[in-house]
Amino acid sequence: MTIRQYLKVIGRGKDGARALSREQAADLFGQVLDGTAGDLEVGAFCLAMRIKGETPAEMAGFLDATDARLNKLPATERPMVVLPSYNGARKLPLLTPLLALLLAREGLPVLVHGTATEETRVDTSKVLEALGVDEQSAINKVVSGEVSFVPTRLLCAGLQRLLDVRRAVGLRNPAHSLVKLMNPCAGPGLVVGSYTHAEYATSMAAVFELVHANALLLRGTEGEPVADARRMPRMTGFVAGRQVLLEEAPGGSLVAPPGLPATVDAAGTAAYIRSVMSGRLGVPAPIARQVEHILHLVSSP
């Protein structure tokens, strides 16, 4: 089917639109990624899906299409931990790099991928740069015990173009959810997925189950894949799509750990992370617990 035919199915409003099968979704999204659809058609696709919402089967199809077009990272000796970083920091310090460095210290290969999607936020690449971790300029193997940052444009140019649509229309589209679910590795990998609203926990879990993913899912910090340093979140693991509750959210008041920066600038955040990594400050308990769960998951058969 052409994209116009698909638009007639998904573009009839919240009540009139119909869901696509996984195979149809893969075909449609492949056309979008390949650039065979025009700008107006891509814009119509983004807005139609924004109104209709994606079903788990549709998102699985979008992932199928993306997986077939990714420039994948070479397989590593140990399972790669994948940290999708697309939200950045708005009110709280961006501690995704701290999580990455703690995991690398445990001997794991750690891939952080992302791109800036909002000009007003501090993105992970800036904090990593302040910590001496530069972004890759080409797809290279990630070494165990090290952190690599790969910009989305290297993984899939079509996916980068779709993410950039937000700058033109000011609204999210399926690509913003997809990047938090995909595994861009040629070998085994553990995806750390995060959500901001409770309803996404259900839909993301359903997708992880459909695609038989190895993953950790949690309510992240402002949409980043790192536990809030001030309070333990609920964490769910997936082993080949099989879901297991790892951590129940205990509730209670927010309690900031000692030394947590009051600002979100890259330099201040990097200085805090250095203090934690050197032992001058303690690892925030929720993040330490997240590291333990990830280590458990990558060791699961």
Number of C-alpha atoms within 10 A of each C-alpha: 9 11 21 14 11 18 18 12 16 23 22 14 15 14 8 10 18 15 16 19 16 19 15 17 23 23 19 25 25 24 19 22 21 14 14 13 19 12 12 9 15 21 17 17 23 22 20 22 20 17 16 19 17 21 18 21 21 23 30 26 25 26 25 20 22 25 19 11 18 20 19 19 19 15 15 18 12 17 20 27 28 26 28 29 28 24 22 30 24 16 13 18 25 30 26 26 24 23 21 25 22 22 24 20 16 13 14 25 26 28 25 23 25 23 20 20 18 17 9 10 16 20 24 27 24 19 28 25 15 16 18 10 16 16 17 13 10 11 14 12 15 21 18 19 17 19 25 21 24 23 21 23 16 17 23 19 17 20 23 18 16 21 23 19 19 18 13 8 12 10 13 19 24 20 23 17 18 18 22 25 27 25 27 24 24 15 15 19 24 24 27 26 29 28 21 14 11 10 9 14 17 12 15 22 23 19 22 28 20 16 19 15 24 25 28 28 25 27 25 22 25 20 21 27 27 28 29 24 23 17 20 23 23 17 21 20 27 22 19 15 18 15 20 12 12 18 16 11 13 10 10 8 8 11 9 13 15 10 13 18 18 11 15 20 19 22 16 17 25 25 15 20 27 16 15 18 16 10 10 11 16 14 20 19 16 17 23 16 18 23 19 12 18 19 15 12 19 19 10 9 6
